[in-house]
Amino acid sequence: MSEGSCTEDTIQADKQDRTAYQICSDGKFESYSCPYGLVYIPSKRRCERDSVIDGERYETCKESGGPTGYRADPNDCHKFYQCAHGKWVSKACPDKLYWNMEKTTCDWLPDDDSCKNRITHVLL
């Protein structure tokens, strides 16, 4: 087999994009993308909904500044998710601070009790 050739019907995951994969056809890999909202699961050789597989979240994202590059943790005001290299990465604010989605930064706790019931790691 010459360099750049492949075995017919071989499938490989894209190393940079979890929503993409390649299939060998006529000795060359052709690129394909999963339908919106799905990711390619190499062990299953198919696209599936975003899910936790082998302890890792396979939901993809596109890096950007502002609110679209972040998500608040729905269970803990102290935590948030940031898009990094195409996937959501869990992060935590320093003690006594909470994630302020409007400002997209860690901030002092609000005066009301709106998120204190969701904080698990902040020393109050």
KEFIVO-432328 format. One line per 10 residues: number of its first residue (from 0); their letters; for each residue x, y, z of C-alpha. Coordinates in nm, 3 decimals. Layout:
N
NUM> A> X,Y,Z; ... .
END
This chain:
124
0> MSEGSCTEDT> 0.000,0.000,0.000; 0.151,0.337,-0.098; 0.167,0.642,0.130; -0.173,0.809,0.154; -0.364,0.499,0.051; -0.603,0.308,0.275; -0.796,-0.016,0.292; -1.145,0.000,0.141; -1.426,0.081,0.389; -1.183,0.163,0.674 .
10> IQADKQDRTA> -1.336,0.426,0.901; -1.137,0.662,1.122; -1.236,0.941,1.358; -1.118,1.294,1.285; -0.847,1.382,1.537; -0.953,1.749,1.559; -1.333,1.737,1.532; -1.549,1.489,1.723; -1.835,1.545,1.479; -1.631,1.429,1.179 .
20> YQICSDGKFE> -1.491,1.102,1.047; -1.332,0.962,0.729; -1.420,0.655,0.523; -1.175,0.494,0.280; -1.306,0.481,-0.076; -1.097,0.397,-0.383; -0.778,0.405,-0.174; -0.835,0.756,-0.031; -1.006,0.882,0.283; -1.316,1.095,0.225 .
30> SYSCPYGLVY> -1.439,1.325,0.505; -1.792,1.314,0.644; -1.972,1.502,0.922; -2.231,1.374,1.166; -2.575,1.538,1.155; -2.618,1.840,1.385; -2.614,1.747,1.754; -2.440,1.413,1.699; -2.077,1.310,1.751; -1.881,1.023,1.597 .
40> IPSKRRCERD> -1.819,0.736,1.842; -1.522,0.530,1.712; -1.596,0.223,1.926; -1.949,0.206,1.780; -1.847,0.322,1.430; -2.144,0.559,1.409; -2.276,0.903,1.503; -2.480,0.931,1.822; -2.626,1.199,2.047; -2.390,1.383,2.279 .
50> SVIDGERYET> -2.331,1.168,2.585; -2.080,1.065,2.844; -1.864,0.784,2.711; -1.581,0.630,2.913; -1.617,0.912,3.165; -1.563,1.189,2.910; -1.825,1.429,2.780; -1.832,1.416,2.400; -2.041,1.726,2.338; -1.866,1.960,2.098 .
60> CKESGGPTGY> -1.851,2.338,2.100; -1.690,2.622,1.907; -1.451,2.850,2.093; -1.565,3.210,2.116; -1.558,3.500,2.356; -1.860,3.619,2.548; -2.155,3.409,2.661; -2.142,3.155,2.377; -1.799,3.033,2.494; -1.927,2.956,2.845 .
70> RADPNDCHKF> -2.204,2.765,3.024; -2.308,2.791,3.387; -2.311,2.464,3.580; -2.682,2.392,3.642; -2.609,2.231,3.980; -2.340,2.454,4.130; -2.308,2.835,4.110; -1.938,2.801,4.189; -1.870,2.608,3.867; -1.893,2.678,3.495 .
80> YQCAHGKWVS> -1.792,2.525,3.163; -1.560,2.686,2.909; -1.523,2.577,2.548; -1.163,2.471,2.485; -1.036,2.283,2.180; -1.388,2.188,2.073; -1.519,2.046,2.402; -1.669,2.178,2.726; -1.422,2.186,3.014; -1.542,2.211,3.375 .
90> KACPDKLYWN> -1.389,2.495,3.579; -1.447,2.635,3.927; -1.439,2.987,4.065; -1.210,3.067,4.360; -1.359,3.034,4.710; -1.638,3.278,4.798; -1.698,3.364,4.431; -1.966,3.236,4.196; -1.998,3.219,3.817; -2.172,3.527,3.679 .
100> MEKTTCDWLP> -2.302,3.434,3.334; -2.397,3.793,3.247; -2.041,3.914,3.306; -1.881,3.583,3.197; -1.649,3.593,3.497; -1.630,3.483,3.859; -1.794,3.741,4.084; -1.892,3.800,4.448; -2.198,3.612,4.569; -2.524,3.798,4.510 .
110> DDDSCKNRIT> -2.698,3.957,4.811; -3.003,3.737,4.766; -3.006,3.360,4.819; -3.067,3.283,4.451; -2.774,3.049,4.409; -2.659,2.954,4.758; -2.860,2.631,4.739; -2.655,2.531,4.431; -2.309,2.604,4.575; -2.121,2.297,4.689 .
120> HVLL> -1.758,2.411,4.709; -1.768,2.769,4.836; -1.685,2.850,5.196; -1.956,3.090,5.313 .
END
